[in-house]
């Protein structure tokens, strides 16, 4: 048994963080999946709500290792 965990940089703040590559909130930009850290999701949600959009709610386990 093993675990899957990715390390990368948040597309918004450029800080390194660890995440589950299948569940992390992301956008596809120029054909590449760009992940977003929890701090940036928390930062943009108030603006989304003010603009009438649903907040981004990361899937359970988005920032946890996935058992393989």
GIGIUR-V638782 format. One record per residue. NEAR is the number of other C-alpha atoms within 10 Angstrom. Layout:
BEGIN
near-><NEAR | NEAR>
END
This chain:
BEGIN
near-><4 | 8 | 10 | 13 | 16 | 15 | 11 | 16 | 15 | 19 | 17 | 13 | 11 | 12 | 11 | 11 | 15 | 18 | 23 | 19 | 21 | 14 | 16 | 23 | 21 | 17 | 13 | 9 | 9 | 7 | 7 | 9 | 14 | 18 | 23 | 23 | 25 | 17 | 11 | 13 | 16 | 13 | 10 | 12 | 16 | 15 | 12 | 13 | 12 | 10 | 9 | 9 | 11 | 11 | 15 | 14 | 12 | 16 | 11 | 9 | 13 | 20 | 20 | 17 | 16 | 17 | 9 | 7>
END
